[in-house]
Amino acid sequence: MAVISEELHKIKSFGSDRKSAVAEGDISQKEAELGFQLPAALRELYLCFHPDDPAFSEKGKLIPLEELRAYKRICWTDTEVTVLPFCRYERYGYGFEVSRHNKKAGGEDCITSEDPRMWGIYIEPETNKEKKHLNSRDIPCNEAVLSQWIVEWLGYQQTLAQPSVVAVNKDKAPDYWKKVREFFPDNFFDMSMEALAKRKRNFVVNCTEESPGIICGSILYSRMAYFGGISDKELEGIMKQMGFKYVWIKSQSGHPVYNAAPPQAPRERELLSIALVLQFLCDFAGIEGRGAREESLNRAETRLGNPLPLPLAEFYRCLPGRFYASYNVLRPLSGLKPTKDGRLNFLEENQAVYHWAAELNSPFLYRRANNGGAGWSEYGILDGFLAAEFLWALACDEELGLVLWEFPDFEPEMLQQGGKLKAYLSPIAGITEQIAAGNTRKLYQAMEGQAVGLYDSEERTFWFVTRDEAAQERLEKMLGFSSED
């Protein structure tokens, strides 16, 4: 009995007609090698899609049938879970639970469900922590079952693989969910929206009913939603009807593409100390700024065979461990080690879109997209990047209670002489102008240090951070906003 075959073929109709090279006999042979049967939903996936289908060219890869292998991970302290990943995103994999073994009870309890739960694990772990990692409670596999996860994930992949793609900020789009339900009534599932709403979801994927179809998809926790179609014209038309502001991710008609590549490579320059900037930010946020101890830094540098770049060492000295994952995810000193290409991968973007790395004896910051094939590109200079990153780590911590405000209708001209913001802003510690050279972000202070500003030239946004609501109100009044705005 088919489980998701109809849904898979419908998703496939939005993309390539490349046929799968897998036959029933190949699956039976793999099952004999593994020692257990594959669930029906996974069998249908391999019979429908080829691993080289363009749907898997974006943020996830289908692991070829012949490469499937099981991994064992510890769940809690006394239970060993066997997981079979079939999808991977760079070094990370998603798969279903095959069996579990309780060390105290003995024996192995094989999972008999045809629709087992999903787990996320590192397929190529680089640290001891990654070797032990096992997750089923966070999106994109939060309490998911195999069949529904495959349909959601594959629909999302197919959205990103369309020839034309735009992105919409869900938080800023008026009546976003209401309009998506109106314009995109099909959800790929053979059930009503009401019934689907009662299920745990990780991706939200919908499509139009008419041809040529347009498909939209997003990861549930992400602010960004993507809309894909066969041409720019269809996408422009439906965006106009929905009244959404959007940016182009892929364009066939020459529209400017958002963030298609890193900004222009920065010019090499001498690194500057950011200790005074970090101390200012610690004082502003009301924290002591006690981060890594000197002995920890010394051990890391001895292990690496070179001193850390000065701003990176200062960053670790000042940032307390509780902020290592408040926004982006910072690797602890004990987890720092050069990658095969010689970079020091120290930071992961909060939605796992990018990694950032340093290089010993170099001022450059490098960025790499998690698309499975991209290499490192020079993205900025360490000092200015780390100063801005320090602010984000503090501003996004809920316990500190700082107020984060995106300045409305911002234009870069506002920072130029005579612009609306220019007169109210000044450098921090006298150096944030210098360390902004070669970087996409620049820090300012305002109201005699009661507010901090952050300009992002890549995103074309300006953010203010204030200590509390009272300071925020004073800032808005100073900038000419009434309490009703």
Salt bridges, closest charged atoms under 4 A:
GLU24 OE1 - ARG43 NH2 2.60
GLU31 OE2 - ARG43 NH1 2.59
GLU33 OE2 - LYS30 NZ 2.97
ASP52 OD2 - HIS50 ND1 3.94
ASP53 OD2 - LYS12 NZ 3.35
GLU58 OE2 - LYS250 NZ 3.06
ASP78 OD2 - LYS104 NZ 4.00
GLU90 OE1 - HIS355 NE2 3.40
GLU90 OE2 - ARG368 NH2 3.12
GLU97 OE2 - ARG100 NE 2.69
GLU124 OE2 - ARG88 NH2 3.12
GLU126 OE2 - ARG91 NE 3.56
GLU126 OE1 - ARG331 NH2 3.41
GLU130 OE1 - ARG91 NH1 2.78
GLU130 OE2 - ARG331 NH2 3.61
GLU143 OE2 - ARG137 NH1 2.40
GLU152 OE2 - ARG201 NE 3.76
ASP186 OD2 - LYS10 NZ 2.12
ASP232 OD2 - HIS255 NE2 3.92
GLU236 OE2 - HIS255 NE2 3.04
GLU288 OE1 - ARG290 NE 3.04
GLU294 OE2 - ARG317 NE 2.48
GLU348 OE2 - HIS355 NE2 3.73
GLU359 OE2 - ARG343 NH1 3.28
ASP383 OD1 - ARG269 NH2 2.75
GLU389 OE1 - ARG441 NH2 3.19
ASP397 OD2 - ARG322 NH2 2.75
GLU399 OE1 - ARG322 NH2 3.49
GLU406 OE1 - LYS172 NZ 2.74
GLU411 OE1 - ARG460 NH2 3.38
GLU433 OE1 - LYS442 NZ 3.22
GLU458 OE2 - ARG367 NH1 3.95
